[in-house]
C-alpha cells in the first residue's frame, strides 16, 4: 500500500487516461453510461457496479480513486 503519491512533472498522467493503467478495469470502463465518467461514484458507472458486485477488488478501485484525486486538478498545460 501507499499513503501518498509524489509525481514528478514528467511522470504525470491525465486523469482521463488513468483508468487505462488498470488493466482489470478495461472490461467495464468502456461500458459506462457517460463518456466523461470518472469511475469514482458517477451514475451509470459500470466499474463502480463491478466493485459493488464483487467482480473488481475494492482495494484496486481505492488505489485508483487515490491516484485520481492526486491528478484530477492538473491542467493539460502543466503536463
C-alpha positions as CSV (number, residue, x, y, z in Angstrom):
1,X,0.0,0.0,0.0
2,X,0.9,3.6,0.0
3,X,-0.4,6.8,1.6
4,X,0.6,9.5,-0.8
5,X,1.8,9.8,-4.4
6,X,4.5,12.3,-5.3
7,X,4.6,12.5,-9.1
8,X,7.4,14.2,-10.9
9,X,6.1,16.6,-13.6
10,X,7.3,14.3,-16.4
11,X,5.6,11.3,-14.8
12,X,2.1,12.8,-14.7
13,X,-0.8,11.2,-16.4
14,X,-4.0,12.8,-17.5
15,X,-7.0,12.0,-15.2
16,X,-9.0,10.7,-18.2
17,X,-6.1,8.2,-19.0
18,X,-5.6,6.9,-15.5
19,X,-8.2,4.1,-15.7
20,X,-6.3,2.6,-18.7
21,X,-3.4,2.0,-16.2
22,X,-5.6,-0.6,-14.5
23,X,-6.0,-3.5,-17.0
24,X,-8.6,-5.2,-14.8
25,X,-10.9,-2.2,-15.3
26,X,-10.9,-2.4,-19.1
27,X,-14.0,-4.6,-19.4
28,X,-16.1,-2.0,-17.5
29,X,-14.8,1.5,-18.2
30,X,-15.9,1.5,-21.8
31,X,-19.4,0.5,-20.8
32,X,-20.2,3.5,-18.6
33,X,-23.4,5.4,-19.3
34,X,-21.5,8.7,-19.8
35,X,-18.2,9.1,-21.8
36,X,-17.0,11.6,-19.2
37,X,-17.3,9.1,-16.3
38,X,-14.6,9.5,-13.7
39,X,-15.2,6.0,-12.4
40,X,-15.5,7.3,-8.8
41,X,-19.2,7.5,-8.0
42,X,-20.7,8.6,-11.2
43,X,-24.3,7.5,-12.0
44,X,-24.2,4.7,-14.6
45,X,-20.6,3.8,-13.9
46,X,-20.1,0.1,-14.8
47,X,-16.8,0.0,-12.9
48,X,-18.4,1.0,-9.6
49,X,-21.1,-1.5,-10.3
50,X,-18.4,-4.2,-10.8
51,X,-16.8,-3.2,-7.5
52,X,-20.1,-3.3,-5.7
53,X,-20.9,-6.7,-7.2
54,X,-17.5,-8.1,-6.0
55,X,-16.2,-8.6,-9.5
56,X,-13.4,-6.0,-9.2
57,X,-11.4,-5.8,-5.9
58,X,-12.4,-2.8,-3.8
59,X,-8.7,-2.3,-3.0
60,X,-7.9,-1.8,-6.7
61,X,-10.7,0.8,-7.0
62,X,-9.5,2.5,-3.8
63,X,-6.0,2.8,-5.3
64,X,-7.5,4.3,-8.5
65,X,-9.5,6.8,-6.5
66,X,-6.4,7.8,-4.5
67,X,-4.4,8.3,-7.7
68,X,-7.3,10.1,-9.4
69,X,-7.5,12.6,-6.6
70,X,-3.8,13.3,-7.0
71,X,-4.1,14.2,-10.7
72,X,-7.7,15.5,-11.1
73,X,-6.8,19.2,-10.7
74,X,-3.7,19.1,-13.0
75,X,-4.3,21.1,-16.2
76,X,-3.2,19.8,-19.6
77,X,-0.7,22.7,-19.9
78,X,1.0,21.5,-16.7
79,X,1.9,18.1,-18.3
